[in-house]
Amino acid sequence: MQDKISRHPVPKLADMPEDIRTRIEAVQEKAGFIPNIFLALAHRPDECRAFFAYHDALMEKPGNLTIAEREMIVVATSAANECQYCVIAHGAILRIRAKNPLIADQVAVNYRKSEITPRQRAMLDFAMKVSLRAQEVEEADYEALRAHGFTDDDIWDIGAITAFFGLSNRLVNMAAIPPNPEFYAMGR
């Protein structure tokens, strides 16, 4: 792990509140390492809890968006926001969940030329509009998604995932949180 993972204080695992420490240890056991974002956010326990509660509510819920499609949204919009951490970390998760070692790089560089379905392309077109020009979203954007079988709840999920990771991208960039080296090789 890098010596410096944030411009802000990073508490020692032993000094963290028990619930946060327990969550981090569970992630470490599953992944084999602790993602830097967990350690960096732990210095503000209430915000850390709220961040991961909303993350889980968006990314782990059942619905018409697959877990891989949710990660596609993160990778495409994080690339547009120039967030290296989220592109690398969620790119690894996308490769694993999609069972495709090429997809994350394709989506990060230019999702329009990726090996994705027309439905996924429409989803990412909308996510990019929310990410870069949310003030321009109009009913025609909803109709385009509905034509691909997305419900209004699905459309909310696409927008909410995009917005949440816009927040995450900005925090990570502001605090200079680097991706863990382990992410680069995962799912390849």
Secondary structure by P-SEA (a helix, b strand, c coil): cccccccccccccccccaaaaaaaaaaaaaaccccaaaaaacccaaaaaaaaaaaaacccccccccaaaaaaaaaaaaaaaccaaaaaaaaaaaaaaaccccaaaaaaaccccccccaaaaaaaaaaaaaacccccccaaaaaaaaaacccaaaaaaaaaaaaaaaaaaaaaaaaccccccccccccc
